[in-house]
């Protein structure tokens, strides 16, 4: 549905071109200092501006209307709202009859019987990741961990020093490319997660796949581990704290954090909305017709996705962290 979490629970609301988007955070412990500058800094990391990102510019000025008093959490639900100010809804009118390939237009229309807000992707838009970033910033305020993310590959390019040049060429073609982002969490503790249906890696994967455009998730070495034998893949324990010689399992053992760095790699697919003409079914003419898409879209959405993935993982860890503390 629209909520995630148990003890740290977030409920996401809004659509791309409606008046506002936002999130309600329930379960935030009282007495935690809420640093609004950190929220702003993280939201700024998500903003476009670099080569290959959308020209849509939103201020992403947020307003906290409840749950914070005198700079500290009160223990009641925190409501954070962000206004949508720079919208161009006319660019999406023709998509009512001709859904975009690779996008949610077709399934949204079928599921919601035409009542959905289709403008800018509506509920399926990456615009909804802005309040998710804000909630992740708040989640970090109760966690003793350190987070970082890195864009490690875009399309066929692995040398990120050449990224601007590469994306400029793709943009001239009217096309898009995907990318791989690696998120690392340091200073992890042992014990987060459960043996089966609430494994830490399962919860992270669920959250990652909830984010628009995510099509692949690896924990640790991931799929390339198929090339290794057990003697190579096994992470040998070299200290009483559980420190391992290698980290092929990405900081998890049996679905539980083992104290080593948590390493998550995520594949973001190429942006569905591209300028290059495509062929797709037209419900008005009842045949396959050419489609040209207007609007303002990223050539590579992965370029802005790092902070989204990082903070979404923080939400997962905040929930598991509070559950773990409840057992102590």
LINSUL-V428036 format. One record per helix or strand. SS is the DSSP state (helix for helix, strand for strand). FROM is the first residue (numbers start at 1). TO is the last residue. If there is no record, write none. Layout:
# LINSUL-V428036
{{SS & FROM & TO} {SS & FROM & TO}}
This chain:
# LINSUL-V428036
{{strand & 3 & 4} {strand & 9 & 14} {strand & 20 & 26} {strand & 33 & 33} {helix & 36 & 46} {strand & 62 & 66} {strand & 68 & 69} {strand & 72 & 73} {strand & 78 & 83} {helix & 89 & 96} {helix & 105 & 112} {helix & 119 & 124} {helix & 126 & 140} {strand & 146 & 154} {strand & 157 & 157} {helix & 160 & 172} {strand & 179 & 186} {strand & 190 & 190} {helix & 200 & 209} {strand & 214 & 219} {helix & 222 & 227} {helix & 230 & 233} {strand & 237 & 237} {strand & 244 & 244} {strand & 252 & 253} {strand & 256 & 258} {strand & 262 & 268} {strand & 278 & 282} {strand & 287 & 291} {helix & 302 & 327}}
